[in-house]
Amino acid sequence: MLTHSERKHQCEICEKVFFAASDLKRHKVSHISVKANSCDICKKKFQSSAHVKQHMRCHSEKRPYKCKHCDKSYIQSSHLSKHKLYHTQEQPHKCEVCEKCFTDKRDLQTHLNVHLGLKLHKCTMCQKAFSSPRSLRNHMFTHSEMKPYKCKFCDKEFARLGNLKQHMMTHNETKSFKCPCCGKCFHLMQTLKRHSLTHSGEKIHQCDICEKKFALLATLKRHQKVHFDKKKESIQSL
């Protein structure tokens, strides 16, 4: 978490954070400048006619700036320059708090929200907030039946990319996580952690009906089904 002194270069209008006062000063112009130049097609407004000309390219199919490493092309040279960094694996944008580096400056800006504890991206369904738009997009899939991430080996589908990546490890024959007590091996660290509870005797999952405790969540769910079946039988007997 940043200290109070490290927060001083923060825009009071949009809460965007800058480490240099000069960067904040330039940014503030975007809030106060009169945008008198507009696009004839979509009516979007800009501060200068040069910005309008640059914007007009997005309404055209012309993409004159082509990458020599792949088939991608762009409407602006600056976009191509950013794209090239992914080929060279350069990460010129460094976080001054944790020294993590990023290819795109916008990714660094989003990352800074984590240090500040800022969660500006809120879910309209459940009001849960996130520090990045990407995290919010992934979360939104939990409110729908959409599962866009599909396993190429077994066709199983997932709402989140992270869940797919974890699942993909189950198709790998290598089981890197070994239990120090019994020697049993697992694909995932979290599976090993769950398994370790069977050795420690720790029971962290409690039934809210009879207060019985279990080491594994799956065991608790099987147990709760007994209560559900009994309740169902009593209703049917009425």
C-alpha positions as CSV (number, residue, x, y, z in Angstrom):
1,M,0.0,0.0,0.0
2,L,1.3,3.5,-0.9
3,T,2.0,6.0,1.9
4,H,0.2,9.3,2.1
5,S,3.2,11.1,0.5
6,E,3.2,8.7,-2.5
7,R,-0.5,9.4,-3.2
8,K,0.0,13.2,-3.7
9,H,0.0,13.0,-7.5
10,Q,-3.5,11.8,-7.8
11,C,-6.2,13.4,-10.0
12,E,-9.0,14.6,-7.8
13,I,-11.5,14.3,-10.7
14,C,-11.0,10.8,-11.9
15,E,-8.6,9.4,-9.2
16,K,-6.0,8.4,-11.8
17,V,-2.5,8.3,-10.2
18,F,0.8,9.7,-11.3
19,F,4.2,9.5,-9.8
20,A,5.4,12.7,-11.4
21,A,3.7,16.1,-10.8
22,S,4.4,17.1,-14.4
23,D,2.4,14.0,-15.7
24,L,-0.5,14.9,-13.4
25,K,-0.4,18.5,-14.7
26,R,-0.6,17.3,-18.4
27,H,-3.4,14.9,-17.5
28,K,-5.5,17.6,-15.9
29,V,-5.7,19.4,-19.2
30,S,-7.9,16.6,-20.5
31,H,-10.6,17.6,-17.9
32,I,-10.6,21.3,-18.5
33,S,-9.8,21.8,-22.2
34,V,-12.6,22.8,-24.5
35,K,-13.1,20.1,-27.2
36,A,-14.3,22.3,-30.1
37,N,-13.4,19.9,-32.9
38,S,-15.8,17.1,-33.6
39,C,-15.9,14.1,-35.9
40,D,-18.4,14.4,-38.8
41,I,-19.4,10.8,-38.6
42,C,-19.8,9.9,-34.9
43,K,-19.8,13.5,-33.5
44,K,-17.1,12.6,-30.9
45,K,-15.3,15.7,-29.8
46,F,-11.5,16.4,-29.6
47,Q,-9.2,19.2,-28.5
48,S,-7.6,19.7,-31.8
49,S,-8.2,19.2,-35.6
50,A,-5.1,17.0,-35.6
51,H,-6.8,14.6,-33.2
52,V,-9.9,14.6,-35.4
53,K,-7.8,13.5,-38.4
54,Q,-6.2,10.8,-36.4
55,H,-9.6,9.6,-35.1
56,M,-11.1,9.6,-38.6
57,R,-8.9,6.6,-39.5
58,C,-11.0,4.4,-37.3
59,H,-13.9,4.9,-39.6
60,S,-11.8,3.8,-42.6
61,E,-10.7,0.2,-43.4
62,K,-7.2,1.5,-44.2
63,R,-4.6,0.3,-41.7
64,P,-1.3,1.6,-43.2
65,Y,1.0,0.6,-40.3
66,K,1.8,-3.1,-40.7
67,C,3.8,-5.3,-38.4
68,K,6.7,-7.0,-40.1
69,H,6.6,-9.9,-37.6
70,C,2.9,-10.9,-38.0
71,D,-0.2,-10.1,-40.0
72,K,-1.5,-7.3,-37.7
73,S,-1.9,-3.8,-39.0
74,Y,-2.9,-0.5,-37.3
75,I,-4.4,2.9,-38.1
76,Q,-1.8,4.7,-36.0
77,S,2.0,4.4,-35.9
78,S,1.8,4.7,-32.1
79,H,-0.4,1.6,-31.9
80,L,2.1,-0.3,-34.0
81,S,5.0,0.8,-31.8
82,K,3.2,-0.6,-28.7
83,H,2.4,-3.8,-30.5
84,K,6.1,-4.3,-31.5
85,L,7.0,-4.5,-27.8
86,Y,5.1,-7.8,-27.5
87,H,7.4,-9.3,-30.1
88,T,10.5,-8.0,-28.5
89,Q,9.2,-8.8,-25.0
90,E,10.2,-5.3,-23.8
91,Q,8.5,-4.0,-20.7
92,P,9.6,-0.3,-20.4
93,H,6.9,0.7,-17.9
94,K,8.0,-0.1,-14.4
95,C,6.0,0.2,-11.1
96,E,8.0,2.3,-8.6
97,V,6.3,0.5,-5.7
98,C,7.0,-3.2,-6.4
99,E,9.3,-2.8,-9.6
100,K,6.9,-5.0,-11.7
101,C,7.3,-4.1,-15.4
102,F,4.7,-3.8,-18.1
103,T,4.6,-3.6,-21.9
104,D,1.7,-1.2,-22.0
105,K,1.5,2.0,-19.9
106,R,-2.2,1.5,-19.4
107,D,-1.5,-1.9,-17.7
108,L,0.8,-0.1,-15.3
109,Q,-1.8,2.5,-14.5
110,T,-4.3,-0.3,-13.8
111,H,-1.7,-2.1,-11.7
112,L,-1.2,1.0,-9.5
113,N,-4.8,0.8,-8.4
114,V,-3.9,-2.4,-6.6
115,H,-1.3,-0.6,-4.5
116,L,-3.7,2.2,-3.7
117,G,-6.5,-0.2,-2.9
118,L,-8.7,1.5,-5.5
119,K,-11.5,-0.6,-6.9
120,L,-13.1,1.7,-9.5
121,H,-14.8,-1.0,-11.7
122,K,-18.1,-2.1,-10.1
123,C,-20.4,-4.9,-11.1
124,T,-23.9,-3.6,-11.9
125,M,-25.4,-7.0,-10.8
126,C,-23.9,-7.5,-7.3
127,Q,-22.0,-4.3,-6.7
128,K,-18.7,-6.1,-6.2
129,A,-15.8,-3.9,-7.2
130,F,-12.5,-4.6,-8.9
131,S,-9.2,-2.9,-9.5
132,S,-9.1,-3.6,-13.3
133,P,-11.7,-3.7,-16.1
134,R,-10.3,-7.2,-17.1
135,S,-11.2,-8.5,-13.6
136,L,-14.7,-7.1,-13.9
137,R,-15.2,-8.7,-17.3
138,N,-14.1,-12.1,-16.0
139,H,-16.4,-11.6,-13.0
140,M,-19.4,-10.8,-15.2
141,F,-19.3,-14.3,-16.7
142,T,-20.4,-15.6,-13.3
143,H,-23.7,-13.8,-13.7
144,S,-24.4,-15.4,-17.1
145,E,-24.3,-18.9,-18.5
146,M,-21.5,-17.9,-20.9
147,K,-18.4,-20.0,-20.6
148,P,-16.0,-18.7,-23.3
149,Y,-12.9,-20.6,-22.3
150,K,-12.9,-24.1,-23.7
151,C,-10.5,-26.9,-23.0
152,K,-8.9,-28.2,-26.3
153,F,-8.5,-31.7,-24.8
154,C,-11.9,-32.6,-23.3
155,D,-14.3,-29.8,-24.4
156,K,-15.0,-28.7,-20.8
157,E,-15.9,-25.0,-20.6
158,F,-15.1,-22.4,-18.1
159,A,-16.3,-18.8,-17.3
160,R,-12.8,-17.7,-16.2
161,L,-9.4,-18.0,-18.0
162,G,-7.7,-18.8,-14.6
163,N,-10.0,-21.8,-14.1
164,L,-9.2,-23.1,-17.6
165,K,-5.5,-22.8,-16.9
166,Q,-5.9,-24.8,-13.7
167,H,-7.9,-27.4,-15.5
168,M,-5.4,-27.7,-18.3
169,M,-2.8,-28.9,-15.7
170,T,-5.0,-32.0,-15.1
171,H,-4.2,-33.1,-18.6
172,N,-0.5,-32.9,-17.9
173,E,0.9,-36.2,-16.6
174,T,3.4,-34.4,-14.4
175,K,2.1,-34.1,-10.8
176,S,4.5,-31.6,-9.2
177,F,2.9,-31.1,-5.8
178,K,3.8,-34.0,-3.4
179,C,2.3,-34.5,0.0
180,P,5.1,-34.7,2.6
181,C,3.0,-37.0,4.8
182,C,2.0,-39.8,2.5
183,G,3.8,-39.1,-0.8
184,K,0.7,-38.7,-2.9
185,C,1.1,-36.3,-5.8
186,F,-1.2,-33.7,-7.3
187,H,-1.5,-31.5,-10.3
188,L,-2.5,-28.4,-8.4
189,M,-1.2,-26.8,-5.2
190,Q,-4.7,-26.1,-4.0
191,T,-5.6,-29.8,-4.4
192,L,-2.6,-30.7,-2.2
193,K,-3.7,-28.1,0.4
194,R,-7.2,-29.7,0.6
195,H,-5.6,-33.2,0.8
196,S,-3.3,-32.0,3.7
197,L,-6.4,-31.3,5.8
198,T,-7.0,-35.1,5.9
199,H,-3.7,-35.5,7.7
200,S,-3.9,-32.5,10.1
201,G,-7.4,-33.4,11.3
202,E,-8.4,-29.8,10.8
203,K,-12.1,-29.5,9.9
204,I,-12.9,-26.0,8.6
205,H,-16.2,-26.7,6.8
206,Q,-19.2,-26.7,9.1
207,C,-22.8,-27.8,8.4
208,D,-25.2,-24.9,9.2
209,I,-28.0,-27.3,10.0
210,C,-26.4,-29.7,12.6
211,E,-23.0,-28.0,13.1
212,K,-21.1,-31.1,12.2
213,K,-17.6,-30.3,10.8
214,F,-15.7,-31.7,7.8
215,A,-12.2,-31.4,6.4
216,L,-13.3,-31.1,2.8
217,L,-16.0,-29.0,1.2
218,A,-17.0,-31.8,-1.0
219,T,-17.7,-34.0,2.0
220,L,-19.8,-31.3,3.6
221,K,-21.9,-31.0,0.4
222,R,-22.5,-34.7,0.4
223,H,-23.5,-34.5,4.1
224,Q,-25.9,-31.6,3.5
225,K,-27.6,-33.7,0.8
226,V,-28.7,-36.1,3.6
227,H,-30.5,-33.2,5.3
228,F,-32.1,-32.2,2.0
229,D,-33.3,-35.7,1.3
230,K,-34.8,-36.1,4.8
231,K,-36.7,-32.7,4.4
232,K,-37.9,-33.8,1.0
233,E,-39.2,-37.1,2.4
234,S,-41.1,-35.4,5.2
235,I,-42.8,-33.0,2.8
236,Q,-43.9,-35.8,0.5
237,S,-45.4,-37.7,3.5
238,L,-47.7,-34.8,4.4
